Amino acid sequence: MKTQMGYKKSKHGIMTVKQLLEFLEGQDPDTQIVIADKDSWFDNIGGVQFMEEDSAITFEIGVPVDTRQF
């Protein structure tokens, strides 16, 4: 399956699980997810925290992206 290209923006700068699932619909399950910073660098996701009391999911920044990983 080929990954769909394009840009999607969250509402008001806040993403919900519903929006994330909609954004990921139809994506290849082996597609890597990385985080971009304001300087156009990319980091992998090192872990995920589920904070029940705050109704939030936190993605932890992992190691910098190495283009050889793709």
C-alpha positions as CSV (number, residue, x, y, z in Angstrom):
1,M,0.0,0.0,0.0
2,K,1.3,3.4,-0.9
3,T,1.3,6.2,1.7
4,Q,-1.0,9.1,0.8
5,M,0.8,12.4,0.6
6,G,-0.4,15.8,1.8
7,Y,-0.6,18.1,4.7
8,K,-3.4,18.1,7.3
9,K,-3.7,20.6,10.1
10,S,-5.2,20.1,13.5
11,K,-8.0,22.4,14.7
12,H,-6.8,25.4,16.8
13,G,-3.4,23.8,17.2
14,I,-4.7,20.9,19.2
15,M,-5.0,17.4,17.9
16,T,-7.5,14.8,19.2
17,V,-7.3,11.1,18.8
18,K,-10.3,11.3,16.5
19,Q,-8.5,13.7,14.2
20,L,-5.3,11.6,14.3
21,L,-7.2,8.5,13.3
22,E,-8.9,10.3,10.5
23,F,-5.5,11.7,9.3
24,L,-4.0,8.1,9.4
25,E,-6.9,6.5,7.6
26,G,-5.7,4.7,4.5
27,Q,-2.0,5.0,5.4
28,D,0.4,2.1,5.1
29,P,0.7,0.6,8.6
30,D,4.5,0.4,8.1
31,T,4.8,4.2,7.6
32,Q,7.1,5.7,10.1
33,I,5.9,8.6,12.3
34,V,8.4,11.4,13.1
35,I,8.1,14.8,14.8
36,A,9.2,18.0,13.1
37,D,10.6,21.0,15.0
38,K,10.5,24.6,14.0
39,D,14.0,24.4,12.4
40,S,12.9,21.7,9.9
41,W,14.7,19.0,11.8
42,F,12.9,15.7,12.5
43,D,13.0,13.4,15.5
44,N,11.6,9.9,16.0
45,I,9.1,9.1,18.7
46,G,10.9,7.5,21.6
47,G,7.8,6.5,23.6
48,V,4.2,7.4,24.5
49,Q,2.7,8.4,27.8
50,F,-1.0,8.0,28.5
51,M,-2.1,10.5,31.2
52,E,-5.5,9.4,32.2
53,E,-6.0,12.3,34.7
54,D,-5.4,14.9,32.0
55,S,-7.1,13.0,29.1
56,A,-3.9,13.4,27.1
57,I,-1.5,11.3,25.2
58,T,2.1,12.5,25.2
59,F,4.6,11.5,22.5
60,E,8.2,11.6,23.8
61,I,10.9,12.8,21.4
62,G,13.3,10.1,20.5
63,V,16.6,10.0,18.6
64,P,17.0,12.4,15.6
65,V,15.8,11.0,12.2
66,D,18.5,9.4,10.1
67,T,17.6,9.3,6.5
68,R,19.0,5.8,6.2
69,Q,16.2,4.5,8.4
70,F,13.7,4.9,5.6
